[in-house]
Structures are given as C-alpha cells and as structure tokens.
Amino acid sequence: MRNGLVDIADIEQSLAAHGLIVRGGFHPEPEDGVAGETLVMIGNAGPAMWDAFKAVGDRYADRANPLDAWIADAVGGVARDFGAAALFPFGGPPYLPFQRWARRAEPVHPSPVGVLIHPDYGLWHAYRAALAFAERFELPAPDRRPAPCETCAEKPCLAACPVGAFDGDGYDVPACTGHITGADRGDCMGRGCAARHACPIGRDYAYVPGQAAFHMAAFAAAQSG
C-alpha cells in the first residue's frame, strides 16, 4: 500500500515469497459474478511455486488437498495485508469462473489440447486464486497478444500423446487416465503430459519432474474418485 492506494508492484512483491505471480486483472462487470471494483488474478508459471510449496509441504501432508490448503493460507495472508477478499478456483461446487476471468485478465487462449495457452508461459502455468478489492484502482494496460497457436502450422501437441487423447476438437479423458495409471505409462506420469512438452512455446517454464508428477497424480486420483 502506498499513500493508502493499492499498488500492483507491492502485491507482486508479497506473492514472490510464495513463488506466485500476478496474472493480470480487470474491473469486473455485473456479469463477471464477483463483488468489488477490481479483480487481480494470481497464479504460477514454471517451478517457482513448487519450490516454495516444497519448503513447507510437510505441514500440509495430512490435508486432503495439500497444495490447495497451502495456497489458501498463502494467498489468504496476502489478502489480509491488502484488505482484499481471497477467491479460489477450488472449494466448490459451485465453482468460480476462473477460466473466463483469466481470458479477461491476460492474453490466454484455448489451445488445441484444451488448456489455456499463454504467449510467454505456453502451457506451463495455472491460476490459483484472485484478490477482489472493494476499491477501483489503476491496472496495467491490457495485453492483447494473439494466441501463438494461430501461427503454429504443425501443432505438434496433437501428435505427441501416446494414446491419441487429443484430436483438436476434444479430450479423451478415459484414454489419458487409463494410460497414466497403467503399466505402460511411459514418462507421462513422472515427467508430465507429453502433449504439453511438445508445444514449442514456454519451454523455459516447463514444470520440473517432481512438480509434474505431483499434478499428474492429483489428476489421476480425481478421475478415479
């Protein structure tokens, strides 16, 4: 806070201690379904968040969803510091429309494999929370870069899946789940989705193996549940 006003740079500094980053923001309209005058999106790109979580992960080992519990504590603390309400994509149903908010806040677009792609981070990013502020304050000018997929003729992501779970129009979840939980799972479970790795955008932000394995295991458990 500077002279009583919220400053994005201060929020970024507070989030950095947790390996989290500001993922844009916008001034909500009634149809956005959120109370407040300013919404700031929070997420991660690359392995920085994973490093911060690992450092304290033992404290959350007994939670049903350790990462979500840690995110709630970390972002909750930042929200209190700035007088904001913390919102999360988990804890439902009902679930908040984070994917729609993300597209208002940043230049992310649906990729051929369904995941939102960012022109810098590629497919190696996620939205973890949002801060809703009662007051309206200035935000950086919106970034309106187009989807990198528009100029990607080969689309290697569609050919990389070992069980052909992606065809550009849909995602065969049973085929994917059967593969990553089967005996012939290859590198997908430990290294991360082969389709994501095939994308040439954002490779410097690729998740490290432990991080990828954690998320793949969580995905597999959610599908089996």
Summary of the structure (lengths in Angstrom):
residues: 225
radius of gyration: 18.1
end to end distance: 43.3
largest distance: 59.4
contacts: 661
relative contact order: 0.15
helix: 42%
strand: 16%
